[in-house]
Amino acid sequence: MTQSLLPEPGSTPIDKGDAGPASSEAETTSVRGVRSARRRPGRGWRIALLSVLAIFLVLTLATGGLALWVRHSIASGIETIADPFAGIATRAPQQKVAAGQEPAVNILVLGTDSRTSASDPSQWQEGAQRTDAIMIVQVSGDRKTVSVMSIPRDSWVEIPGHGQGKINAAYSYGGPSLTIHTVENLTGIRIDYFAVANFESFVALTDDIGGVRVNLKTPQSLAGKEFGTGAQVLNGQQALAYTRERSSLPGGDLDRVRRQQTWMRSIVSSVLTNGTLSSPTALYSFLKTASRTVAVDESFTLNQMQSLALETRHLHSNDMKFMTVPTAGTGTSVDGQSIVKLDSDADAPLFKAFAEDRVSAYLAEHPDAVELLPATVN
């Protein structure tokens, strides 16, 4: 079974120095060829990197021109999570690196389906809070590449202390700590930082930038409005409905993962092209809204974010790879749940490559194991 890798997004003719939106639904927007944003080299890419981290790094990556007090004002809106690693009895081993070298940084990013507070355990009522998106974002030790691996939310896995279940149930059963434990137990990848992004909050973020652009392959009804085929601009509620659709998609949960990534990248492209970066007022409004969409573990401080941003400031769009863990199709659990079956034979070497910071080498050595996603999805 092959793993899915998002293709490098296409772009439309634009004025030199800018990035423009493309119109494929699997990749609605583009940062291809963007070597620098105007006035501030590298800033455009750093915002693109942030989109993969579910918008939370934008506070560090895009505020270099703002006064320090403004930056901290924005950062103060980010919810922090008490050490989610403390209660994990058995951790995945740390990556071994040679003297003088830096290890990769692995960030577990979740997208939740409701506004439940990530830092309040009283709100983790069993069955009431599940994750809509699960991504491991790895910044390589040499800081030259970023690899984003999505795990379908319906993946049938072992949840420590709860037996077999859908991986997204781990957050409901035990919040961030059990989710990290479950992901490490599945992949063998040591998680360094944890973040939760709320998709409901992305509605406000989408509206703040004037909507996002998608290309619809078939007519669709989204949040009470009918859309035809072709390029469409969706407001926040329509974009949320777009990402939550699953039953009519041929790829089911896998297509839903692609739509979530599409939404996040479309937000980034809009920020790059609609004048937000050149307007202090618009930029502050965007960042203030973005800060309300996330929660991060307490060790992922503003200084840590800034350090990581500086170390990756030379990255470009072709240094980022999106993939979904290999699957063996869908099925039904004993208790009647619709599930995604992971392909353990194909997963193991990919997980090992992440654990050893060899993702780029693995993809180069096994080109036949990588399947480009289609240009559009329904």
DAQUI-V571649 format. One record per residue. RES is the residue in one small letter. NEAR is the number of other C-alpha atoms within 12 Angstrom. Layout:
RES/NEAR
RES/NEAR
This chain:
m/20
t/28
q/36
s/36
l/34
l/38
p/30
e/29
p/38
g/28
s/24
t/22
p/15
i/17
d/12
k/15
g/22
d/32
a/36
g/35
p/37
a/35
s/31
s/37
e/43
a/42
e/43
t/44
t/42
s/44
v/46
r/34
g/27
v/35
r/26
s/27
a/32
r/21
r/14
r/21
p/23
g/31
r/38
g/44
w/44
r/46
i/49
a/47
l/47
l/42
s/43
v/46
l/51
a/48
i/48
f/51
l/44
v/45
l/47
t/39
l/41
a/45
t/38
g/28
g/22
l/23
a/14
l/15
w/14
v/23
r/30
h/23
s/23
i/33
a/36
s/23
g/23
i/38
e/29
t/32
i/28
a/24
d/23
p/35
f/29
a/18
g/17
i/25
a/17
t/19
r/26
a/26
p/17
q/21
q/27
k/16
v/17
a/9
a/7
g/9
q/14
e/19
p/26
a/36
v/39
n/39
i/42
l/45
v/42
l/49
g/47
t/38
d/32
s/26
r/27
t/31
s/29
a/43
s/29
d/19
p/22
s/16
q/21
w/28
q/20
e/18
g/18
a/22
q/31
r/35
t/40
d/42
a/44
i/51
m/43
i/46
v/42
q/47
v/42
s/36
g/30
d/23
r/28
k/28
t/31
v/44
s/44
v/39
m/43
s/46
i/46
p/42
r/41
d/37
s/43
w/35
v/33
e/25
i/29
p/28
g/17
h/21
g/15
q/24
g/32
k/38
i/44
n/42
a/39
a/42
y/45
s/33
y/32
g/35
g/43
p/47
s/37
l/34
t/46
i/47
h/38
t/44
v/45
e/36
n/27
l/33
t/35
g/29
i/37
r/38
i/42
d/34
y/38
f/46
a/50
v/48
a/46
n/42
f/38
e/29
s/32
f/43
v/34
a/30
l/41
t/37
d/28
d/28
i/35
g/26
g/30
v/43
r/40
v/46
n/35
l/31
k/22
t/20
p/18
q/26
s/20
l/24
a/19
g/14
k/18
e/16
f/23
g/17
t/21
g/22
a/24
q/31
v/34
l/35
n/30
g/31
q/28
q/32
a/44
l/34
a/27
y/45
t/42
r/31
e/29
r/24
s/16
s/19
l/23
p/15
g/25
g/27
d/34
l/45
d/34
r/36
v/42
r/46
r/41
q/46
q/45
t/43
w/47
m/47
r/45
s/50
i/50
v/46
s/48
s/39
v/50
l/39
t/33
n/25
g/22
t/28
l/35
s/23
s/18
p/20
t/18
a/20
l/33
y/33
s/28
f/39
l/42
k/33
t/32
a/47
s/37
r/36
t/44
v/44
a/44
v/43
d/34
e/25
s/22
f/33
t/27
l/31
n/19
q/22
m/32
q/26
s/18
l/37
a/35
l/24
e/25
t/33
r/34
h/26
l/34
h/31
s/41
n/27
d/32
m/37
k/35
f/44
m/42
t/43
v/43
p/33
t/31
a/21
g/25
t/23
g/20
t/17
s/18
v/11
d/11
g/9
q/17
s/21
i/29
v/30
k/33
l/33
d/26
s/24
d/19
a/26
d/29
a/22
p/29
l/38
f/37
k/26
a/29
f/41
a/37
e/30
d/37
r/29
v/36
s/30
a/19
y/23
l/26
a/13
e/15
h/18
p/17
d/16
a/24
v/28
e/21
l/24
l/30
p/21
a/27
t/32
v/36
n/31
